[in-house]
Amino acid sequence: MFATLKFAALLLAVVVCWATQDYDYNDTEIDEEPTLGDSQYGSLWPLPQKVQISTVVFKLSGASFHIFDAKESSCGASCRLLQNAYRRYDEYIFTSSRKQGQNKSKKALACDMSELQVWITSADSECDSYPSVTSDESYKLSVDSPVAVLKAPKVWGALRGLETFSQLVYKDEYGAKSINRTDIHDFPRFAHRGLLLDTSRHFLPIKVILANLEAMAWNKFNVFHWHIVDDPSFPYLSRTFPQLSQHGAYHPYTHVYTPSDVKMIIEFARLRGIRVIPEFDTPGHTQSWGKGQKDLLTPCYSGASPSGSFGPVNPTLNTTYDFMSMFFKEVSTVFPDAYVHLGGDEVDFSCWKSNPDIQKFMEQQGFETDYSKLESFYIQRLLDIVTTTNKGYMIWQEVFDNGVKLKSDTVVHVWMGNKVEEELQKVTKAGFTTILSAPWYLDYISYGQDWQKYYRAEPLSFKGTDAQKKLVIGGEACLWGEYVDATNLTPRLWPRASAVGERLWSDRDVRDLNDAYSRLAKHRCRMVQRGIPAEPLFTGYCAHEYKGV
Amino acid sequence: MFATLKFAALLLAVVVCWATQDYDYNDTEIDEEPTLGDSQYGSLWPLPQKVQISTVVFKLSGASFHIFDAKESSCGASCRLLQNAYRRYDEYIFTSSRKQGQNKSKKALACDMSELQVWITSADSECDSYPSVTSDESYKLSVDSPVAVLKAPKVWGALRGLETFSQLVYKDEYGAKSINRTDIHDFPRFAHRGLLLDTSRHFLPIKVILANLEAMAWNKFNVFHWHIVDDPSFPYLSRTFPQLSQHGAYHPYTHVYTPSDVKMIIEFARLRGIRVIPEFDTPGHTQSWGKGQKDLLTPCYSGASPSGSFGPVNPTLNTTYDFMSMFFKEVSTVFPDAYVHLGGDEVDFSCWKSNPDIQKFMEQQGFETDYSKLESFYIQRLLDIVTTTNKGYMIWQEVFDNGVKLKSDTVVHVWMGNKVEEELQKVTKAGFTTILSAPWYLDYISYGQDWQKYYRAEPLSFKGTDAQKKLVIGGEACLWGEYVDATNLTPRLWPRASAVGERLWSDRDVRDLNDAYSRLAKHRCRMVQRGIPAEPLFTGYCAHEYKGV
């Protein structure tokens, strides 16, 4: 009986290995025949640039399958980033199925996929570097028996390819871990694929930030735009100015990010190929700064006397710029990324207008009553300060719109919902790189499948030259914090942000909603099984429902 | 030094006991001076009918405070419902602060609140009964040193009063558990305060249902309307017809509610004073029934031949009524509540129209082409069947609108968004009791503080006699399942459903949005601290943020 069973299993394996009908993504017009059923691309998300999936199936045995460094790889056991990733993906692939005490020495069958070799081809793997906007995230993945090979010039591509490999593994009808013969050549369409989280309107516990960095990696995002402080609270614990969080955080101990918290978040992100770009938004959105830093904000006047309330940063005092110099010097050392986001959005002039000292300064400078000139005066000096820290800067679109002189490597962040295409035209015509967020404000919610709206948005639909379009380096999904905290942020973000993830990674022509629905529904169940409460797209179920409440 | 400290503490206690400015809810026009700050009613939610809170403060020591049965109580240590509730509320009140090894024999100080006595005043406490629409939920709570007394005719009122007592306890600035001298006389404005959850469009794990029953109790809801089956899936495991879930559930083992699951949910609800009313919606919304029960649904025709798809329950076959008799006989024994919800909404006639057998039956019955007559024919027979099981029934408003003859104790469930007041007028004029859900479809989401919309809705704003208004016995918040499952249901429900909870419990005049905001923000932080991920109302924070992801 045992022998018979073994033979039957072998026979089945051989049959499974025979059928060889190949699909070629490039040969197929996926828009032509929308299917409500399964996608030929299984659960791949975001869809790789070039995919060939055959019907030949290999099995992965939890007892024998392993991820290894290829012998030829420029980077091996000493690369913590890769070893860490191997462990992570091994766990994802064999969730609960690689049981303790399993015979690790089991010999692989003929049709087993015994290992995945990871081969870093460039002499400098960048294993110990931080990712950047120029990081090479490309990879080639060849899944064929008895070994699969993942080739990437740098570790960043290897990380993306490991995720893709894990997405190719599925359970067959008998519950056996399986993978089809597959060839993939993949690279991102846009270099900047970001997610903005806001830790000022609500404090987000470290655990929540880490969990969402993890989910970002599954969706091939590579920038965490950390909108760390704003009007309501200042949770960033500054070594230089500890009074800022002491008085400006919701709570000076429980609702702050200490230097070691920040360090941990940056390293956790780096290990997943994710940049951390902090935003310290000024001169508006700074109410919480004023609680710990005297004279930083403009006192508002009611008639002839101060009203007791405060407006934007006071741009007329030298102490303001002294403070900013010291503050951004610290920021430039704490955050390794080459860029810092300086905000500059939504400056309300009413308080400046009410203040007689500001009025006097306006006269002296010859600004007459044009307060946008005062705003530009401030921003200009701030940009000069940040430039001395050797950082590049990102700014919200108003700074560009107001005609502030910007360094050539400035990234202009387009967020306003009206005249988006005109803005992209203008910014790129002026020669600036830009990223887009206007269509992707995920804090705005509505009934139904709004992921489709995010998915349909096309960053390059504006009129412009090829050179202009090349200046659009990507986009960011923004989840502002008015209505989200640890209780609801994660399900509100996923899989809605996944739609943005595919738009920014995959080819422009990947836009079939039915195919996307089929893949995304599976991708979201995978996120749920990996422990992230990604909400449902619509009626249906996952084999493994979320285990929390 | 030790003696000095002790003396200081005593002095402080005396001072705290001195100030005696009383607030009287009935004396105060809470609408007149909207305050953005704290409510004088602290974190009470829903607001009790009559509240007097004094400024005299007592301390609760985790070492000495306990909840006891009053000596005079008609119901004591043998009442599992109460003992269970005492333990629950003891834990809520002393979350993490009653540490192991603490000296339990510590003597109470003069100003300590040493115990809460629970006194059931009626001879029949109803400890072992199920709650019903006529259950007495009233209670009186007197908080005064050294004992607080909670008097209630029945255990149901005691449960409501225990929740209120726990809401009165707060931490003072030194972190000491405190409670003000308080007198409360409370009872619900409406007898039926329900929440509909839908376990067909998405399966909800038992854990999620129990957690939300718990949260319902905190908000003084008393009906769990379990929309257990519908088109997409049939998770109810029927002993009589196990094939229904075997073929109709998303998965026959992992996505079903077994008889013991159902029993557990009903008992968990009972211990919290919550009725479980199951809905088995027919003749529409029954696609999933058809998978396990041959010939139950109407075969749709495409021209002269069956199309392979199916429509509503087939009302022309005797086998249909045989099936329904057996099925509802089982339902009547599994669910102890006096009512069952029979649905009857949204019947699509197109499939009936396409079927030649149905057409023939229509002719025989003399219905001509009026398919609502066929619908009524079916419902009428179903109601007769259910009547023989000695259950009352609830039905969605269409059944009433279509003129089906209803038993006098039928509850008509008003859900349609248009002409709500007219419908309430009509239903109550016809002498039927009714509950309202139209303004409280919580599955519809929008940006911002939509809880205010739910809060403003007033069930008795329609024109009608006092007798008519008395027929409105309450309402239900509905969270239909298209877009919610275990990942996002709980934060989407709370505290939005809390707004409905106060509307249905508190006095009609309790409608000050500022006061409500202040209390509800605290109430939601309390829910978070008790482990439920209730989402934020707006920008801000909780002292104890949610610990999950």
Chai-1 contact restraints between the chains, C-beta under 6 A:
chainA,res_idxA,chainB,res_idxB,connection_type,confidence,min_distance_angstrom,max_distance_angstrom,comment,restraint_id
A,R201,B,T539,contact,1.0,0.0,6.0,A-B,restraint_1
A,F203,B,Y541,contact,1.0,0.0,6.0,A-B,restraint_2
A,P205,B,E545,contact,1.0,0.0,6.0,A-B,restraint_3
A,V208,B,V549,contact,1.0,0.0,6.0,A-B,restraint_4
A,A211,B,V549,contact,1.0,0.0,6.0,A-B,restraint_5
A,P232,B,T539,contact,1.0,0.0,6.0,A-B,restraint_6
A,Y250,B,Y541,contact,1.0,0.0,6.0,A-B,restraint_7
A,Y444,B,Y447,contact,1.0,0.0,6.0,A-B,restraint_8
A,I445,B,I445,contact,1.0,0.0,6.0,A-B,restraint_9
A,I445,B,Y447,contact,1.0,0.0,6.0,A-B,restraint_10
A,Y447,B,Y444,contact,1.0,0.0,6.0,A-B,restraint_11
A,Y447,B,I445,contact,1.0,0.0,6.0,A-B,restraint_12
A,E482,B,T539,contact,1.0,0.0,6.0,A-B,restraint_13
A,D485,B,P536,contact,1.0,0.0,6.0,A-B,restraint_14
A,A486,B,E545,contact,1.0,0.0,6.0,A-B,restraint_15
A,A486,B,Y546,contact,1.0,0.0,6.0,A-B,restraint_16
A,T487,B,P491,contact,1.0,0.0,6.0,A-B,restraint_17
A,T487,B,P533,contact,1.0,0.0,6.0,A-B,restraint_18
A,T487,B,E535,contact,1.0,0.0,6.0,A-B,restraint_19
A,T487,B,Y546,contact,1.0,0.0,6.0,A-B,restraint_20
A,N488,B,P491,contact,1.0,0.0,6.0,A-B,restraint_21
A,N488,B,E535,contact,1.0,0.0,6.0,A-B,restraint_22
A,T490,B,V549,contact,1.0,0.0,6.0,A-B,restraint_23
A,P491,B,T487,contact,1.0,0.0,6.0,A-B,restraint_24
A,P491,B,N488,contact,1.0,0.0,6.0,A-B,restraint_25
A,P533,B,T487,contact,1.0,0.0,6.0,A-B,restraint_26
A,E535,B,T487,contact,1.0,0.0,6.0,A-B,restraint_27
A,E535,B,N488,contact,1.0,0.0,6.0,A-B,restraint_28
A,P536,B,D485,contact,1.0,0.0,6.0,A-B,restraint_29
A,T539,B,R201,contact,1.0,0.0,6.0,A-B,restraint_30
A,T539,B,P232,contact,1.0,0.0,6.0,A-B,restraint_31
A,T539,B,E482,contact,1.0,0.0,6.0,A-B,restraint_32
A,Y541,B,F203,contact,1.0,0.0,6.0,A-B,restraint_33
A,Y541,B,Y250,contact,1.0,0.0,6.0,A-B,restraint_34
A,E545,B,P205,contact,1.0,0.0,6.0,A-B,restraint_35
A,E545,B,A486,contact,1.0,0.0,6.0,A-B,restraint_36
A,Y546,B,A486,contact,1.0,0.0,6.0,A-B,restraint_37
A,Y546,B,T487,contact,1.0,0.0,6.0,A-B,restraint_38
A,G548,B,G548,contact,1.0,0.0,6.0,A-B,restraint_39
A,V549,B,V208,contact,1.0,0.0,6.0,A-B,restraint_40
A,V549,B,A211,contact,1.0,0.0,6.0,A-B,restraint_41
A,V549,B,T490,contact,1.0,0.0,6.0,A-B,restraint_42
